[in-house]
Amino acid sequence: MAQVLGVVQIFWRGEEIPVETGATYRPAGLTQAPVSYGRRSGYAQTFAQGECTATTNLERGQSLDALLARGEGELQVICDTGQTWVHADAFLSGEMPTVTGGEGGKIPLTWAFGEGEEIRA
């Protein structure tokens, strides 16, 4: 039997961010949009940014300001199946997340980035 993806680890600016089950990763790259002309169909390529979403929890003593600091940084997405994606140009995107109390201080995070490097173990 083959092992399939189970655990995802995320490192943001060199610090591990423990995340809940359900993190998502979409690599950046070219997409092909259909284009109709006459009685033909073709495609046009466009670039789509990558995106990673995850939910972490606010821990005692943790700096929320440090976690949510704006600007670029390195994002690493590591899978227990041996793949690692590294993006040096990642940044937190969207509005500042709302910290939800009563359920562990949930903090939804979304990163955007350009093409990165895939490393396989």
N, C-alpha and C positions, 0 to 999 in steps of 0.2 A: 504494500500500500504506500502511496506517495503522501508525503506531508504537504498540507496546504496551509495558507496563511492563517495565523491565529493571533499573534501578539505584534503590535506595532509600538515602537519606541520613537519618541521625537526629541531631538536635541535642538534647542534654539539658542543661538549665540553661545554655544559651548556648555549650556546647562540642560540637563535632562528635564523634560516636562512630562510628568506622569499623566497619561491620558486614559480616559474611559474607553471601553469597547465601542467601536463604531467610527473610529477616525477614518477619513477618506483622503485619497491622494489621486490627483489627475495631473499627469505630466504636461508640460508645455510642448508646443510643436505646431507643425503645419496641419491645418484642417482643409478638407476639400468640400466646398459648397457647390451644389448642383447649379448649373446655368443652362437655361433653355434658350435656344436661338434657332429660328425657323422650325424645322422638324427634327432638330438634333438636340442632343443633350451633351453637355460637357461639364467641366468643373473649373472652379477658380480656387487657387490656394490662398489662404489667409493664415496669419499667425494667431494662435490662441495661447494666452498665458496659462501657466499651471496654477493649481490651487490645492491646498491641503487644509482640511478642517479637522478640528479635534476639540474635545471638552476636557478641561482639567478642573481641579478643585483647589480652593484657597486653603492653604495649610497655615497653622499657627507659626508666626515668625516670618512668613514669606512676604517679600516686597511685591505688592501689586504693581507699583510704579515701575519697577525693574522689569517685570514680566511684560508689561504693556508699552514699554518704551518704543517710541516711533523711530523710523529710519531703517536702513538695510542691515541685514545680518545674515549669518549662515544658518540654514535650516537643513537638518539631516533627518530623513525618514528611514528607519531601520526595521526590516521585517524579520520575523523569526524563521523565514524560509530562505534567508541568505541575501536578499536584495537590500541595497542601501542607495538612496538617492540623495545627492548633495547639491544644494542650491546656495551659492554665495550671494546672490542678489535678492534674497527673500525679504519680504516686509509684511507686517500685519496690515490687513486691508479692512476697509469698512469702518463703521462707527466704533467707538469704544464699547466693548462688551459690557453687558449688565451682569453683575455678580449676583447669583441667586442664593439666598440663604435658606436654611432648613433642609437642604438636600446636599450638604457638603460644600456649599459655596461654589457652585458650578460656574465656570468661566468658559464660554464658547470662544474659540480662537479660529481665525481664518487667515492664512498666509497666501500671498500671490508671489509668483516668481517667473523668470524666464527659463530657458532650457538649462538643465543641470547635467550632472554626471551620474550614471548608474554604475555601481560597483556590485559585483556578485561574488559571494564567498563560495 
